[in-house]
Amino acid sequence: MKLKDFLKSLEIILPRPEGLPFVRDAKRLAYLQARARNRYRDGPVIGSDVGAKVRKLIDDHVISLGIDPKIPPVQLTDAEFEIQIGQASGSRAKASEMEHAIRSHIRKNLETDPVRFRKMSERLNDILNGFGQQWDQIIEQLQAIIDELRGEANAENDETPDIPEVYIPFLRTVLAASSTDHNITTDQLRALHDMTRVVVDRVIEEVGANRSLWSSFKMADQDNLRSEIFEIIFDAQIRGFGVDEAEALADQLMQQAKANDEKLRAS
């Protein structure tokens, strides 16, 4: 924000000679901002609000140094990701690139599978806190997470059953909601699996019939679906799921259904 204020001021002054001594600073700071945006993947692009003169000045400079500000940062699932990682100067920079690619991926996908991605975030923090500055070991551990996130490796200790993939994120949420009781029986576990299937099947049916379900003018339909999900959970009579627990889980599953809308429609 301070950089944008600076560039807006420079836009007002240029091309008067009083502004020329600040051009070098504008170029340098814009380049640093572009590098940071590509590294941390959560910064805004410097847009037209800074003015046409200054924007062309800094765009030309940043592009000449190998960064096109109009191209979004490379994401973990992009084909160019490995190339970008390979260009990092040193193990510490490579580890940083990998860390922030993972964090960005987790942020963007957290609502689709909250249990999985929260565990991933905890695992990432454990690696960074546990290995100090042993960058080669950190890179090895981070690569394992990246392979898993990209579907190139299986998750460790993944206890989800052999069911269609679209059900699995919802099942994780249901199992997490019932995890306060560690003495769950095989029958109760089967009941949780069956309940999850019924809930997801109902959601798939609804999103297939209601193309604009998640729009603001479909709140009544959303409320009706949430009530149905609550009834499915409560009627399953699973130990530990009273009214409050069923209400909370219904809310979680509705949010998750919205985040997974595209996959649910394709199933």
Stockholm file with secondary structure:
# STOCKHOLM 1.0

chainA/1-267         MKLKDFLKSLEIILPRPEGLPFVRDAKRLAYLQARARNRYRDGPVIGSDVGAKVRKLIDDHVISLGIDPKIPPVQLTDAEFEIQIGQASGSRAKASEMEHAIRSHIRKNLETDPVRFRKMSERLNDILNGFGQQWDQIIEQLQAIIDELRGEANAENDETPDIPEVYIPFLRTVLAASSTDHNITTDQLRALHDMTRVVVDRVIEEVGANRSLWSSFKMADQDNLRSEIFEIIFDAQIRGFGVDEAEALADQLMQQAKANDEKLRAS
#=GR chainA/1-267 SS CHHHHHHHHHHHHTTSGGGGGGHHHHHHHHHHHHHHHHHHSCCCCCCGGGCHHHHHHHHHHHHHTTCCTTSCCCCTTSTTHHHHHHTSSSHHHHHHHHHHHHHHHHHHHTTTSHHHHHHHHHHHHHHHHHSTTCHHHHHHHHHHHHHHHTTSSCCTTCCCCSCCGGGHHHHHHHHHHTTTCTTCCHHHHHHHHHHHHHHHHHHHHHHHHCTTTTSGGGHHHHHHHHHHHHHHHHHTTCTTCCHHHHHHHHHHHHHHHHHTHHHHHHC
#=GC SS_cons         CHHHHHHHHHHHHTTSGGGGGGHHHHHHHHHHHHHHHHHHSCCCCCCGGGCHHHHHHHHHHHHHTTCCTTSCCCCTTSTTHHHHHHTSSSHHHHHHHHHHHHHHHHHHHTTTSHHHHHHHHHHHHHHHHHSTTCHHHHHHHHHHHHHHHTTSSCCTTCCCCSCCGGGHHHHHHHHHHTTTCTTCCHHHHHHHHHHHHHHHHHHHHHHHHCTTTTSGGGHHHHHHHHHHHHHHHHHTTCTTCCHHHHHHHHHHHHHHHHHTHHHHHHC
//
